[in-house]
Amino acid sequence: MLAEIDEKIKKVERAFSRIGYFAENVSAEDFCHHMTGEIFSEDRTTLRDVLDSESLVVYTNWWR
């Protein structure tokens, strides 16, 4: 799973760097922990939902 997350992060980073946006350095492990940690809302978006949607990978990642 971490290899898939890393691949998705890198794919989105490459696409966004071409238009001048750069992500904070986020490891696949940190991303996974962020997505699977305790939540305090009714949001039921899963890690699989995010990995299946590049736009959610962008939203979930930290952009500057």
NUTILO-472265 format. One record per residue: residue number from 1; residue in one letter; x, y, z of N, C-alpha, C, O in turn. Coordinates in steps of 0.05 Angstrom, whole numbers. Example, Ala and Ser with C-alpha at 12.3 -4.5 7.8 and 13.67 -1.06 7.14 Angstrom:
2
1  A  264  -114  156  246  -90  156  264  -66  156  285  -66  169;
2  S  257  -45  142  273  -21  143  258  1  157  268  23  161;
//
This chain:
64
1  M  17  -24  0  0  0  0  18  25  0  11  45  -14;
2  L  40  25  15  56  49  16  69  55  -11  72  79  -18;
3  A  75  35  -26  87  39  -53  66  53  -71  73  70  -87;
4  E  41  44  -69  19  56  -85  15  86  -77  12  103  -94;
5  I  15  91  -51  12  118  -41  35  136  -51  31  158  -61;
6  D  60  126  -49  83  140  -58  81  147  -88  87  169  -96;
7  E  72  127  -104  69  131  -133  49  153  -138  53  170  -156;
8  K  26  152  -124  5  173  -129  15  200  -121  10  220  -135;
9  I  28  203  -98  39  229  -90  58  240  -110  56  263  -118;
10  K  76  223  -120  96  232  -140  83  240  -166  91  260  -178;
11  K  62  225  -174  48  232  -199  35  259  -197  37  276  -215;
12  V  22  264  -175  8  290  -171  29  312  -168  25  334  -178;
13  E  51  307  -154  72  327  -151  83  335  -178  88  359  -183;
14  R  88  316  -195  99  322  -222  79  339  -238  87  359  -251;
15  A  54  332  -237  34  347  -252  32  376  -242  31  394  -258;
16  F  32  379  -216  29  406  -205  55  423  -208  53  447  -211;
17  S  78  410  -207  103  425  -211  105  437  -239  117  458  -242;
18  R  92  424  -258  93  434  -285  77  461  -288  82  476  -306;
19  I  59  466  -269  44  491  -270  52  510  -247  38  529  -241;
20  G  74  504  -234  85  522  -214  77  518  -185  81  536  -169;
21  Y  64  496  -178  56  490  -151  74  468  -140  81  449  -154;
22  F  81  471  -115  99  451  -102  88  442  -75  79  459  -59;
23  A  89  416  -71  78  405  -46  99  405  -24  123  404  -30;
24  E  90  406  0  108  401  22  118  372  19  105  356  7;
25  N  141  366  30  152  339  28  137  321  47  140  322  71;
26  V  119  304  36  103  286  51  109  258  43  108  251  20;
27  S  116  242  63  122  214  56  97  198  54  76  206  64;
28  A  98  175  41  75  158  38  66  149  66  42  146  70;
29  E  84  144  84  77  136  111  62  158  125  41  152  138;
30  D  71  183  123  57  205  136  29  209  124  10  213  139;
31  F  27  207  98  2  209  84  -18  188  94  -41  193  99;
32  C  -8  163  96  -25  141  105  -34  146  134  -57  142  140;
33  H  -16  155  151  -23  160  179  -44  183  180  -63  181  196;
34  H  -41  203  164  -60  225  163  -87  215  155  -108  223  166;
35  M  -88  198  135  -114  188  125  -127  167  142  -151  164  141;
36  T  -112  153  158  -123  131  174  -125  137  204  -133  120  219;
37  G  -117  161  211  -117  168  240  -145  174  249  -165  173  234;
38  E  -147  180  275  -173  185  288  -185  210  275  -172  230  271;
39  I  -211  209  271  -225  232  260  -247  241  279  -257  226  296;
40  F  -254  267  278  -274  278  296  -298  290  280  -311  309  289;
41  S  -303  279  257  -325  288  240  -339  264  229  -332  241  234;
42  E  -360  269  215  -376  248  203  -365  240  175  -377  222  162;
43  D  -343  252  167  -331  246  141  -323  217  139  -309  207  157;
44  R  -332  203  119  -326  175  115  -309  169  90  -311  147  79;
45  T  -295  189  81  -277  185  58  -255  166  66  -241  170  86;
46  T  -251  146  50  -231  126  57  -205  131  42  -204  147  24;
47  L  -184  118  51  -158  120  38  -161  111  9  -149  124  -9;
48  R  -176  90  4  -180  81  -24  -195  102  -40  -188  106  -64;
49  D  -214  116  -29  -228  138  -43  -208  159  -52  -209  168  -75;
50  V  -190  165  -35  -170  186  -41  -150  176  -62  -145  191  -81;
51  L  -140  152  -59  -121  142  -79  -133  138  -107  -118  139  -127;
52  D  -159  134  -108  -172  131  -134  -178  158  -147  -189  158  -170;
53  S  -173  180  -134  -179  206  -145  -156  226  -141  -149  233  -119;
54  E  -143  233  -164  -120  251  -162  -128  278  -149  -112  289  -134;
55  S  -152  287  -154  -160  312  -141  -162  310  -111  -156  329  -97;
56  L  -169  287  -100  -169  283  -71  -141  281  -61  -135  289  -38;
57  V  -123  269  -76  -95  267  -67  -84  296  -65  -70  302  -46;
58  V  -91  313  -84  -83  341  -83  -94  355  -58  -80  368  -44;
59  Y  -120  351  -54  -134  364  -32  -122  355  -5  -119  371  13;
60  T  -115  329  -3  -106  318  22  -77  325  27  -68  326  50;
61  N  -62  330  6  -33  336  9  -31  365  18  -50  380  17;
62  W  -7  374  25  -2  401  35  11  417  13  35  412  6;
63  W  -3  436  1  7  451  -22  14  479  -14  2  491  4;
64  R  34  490  -28  42  518  -24  47  531  -51  54  554  -52;
//
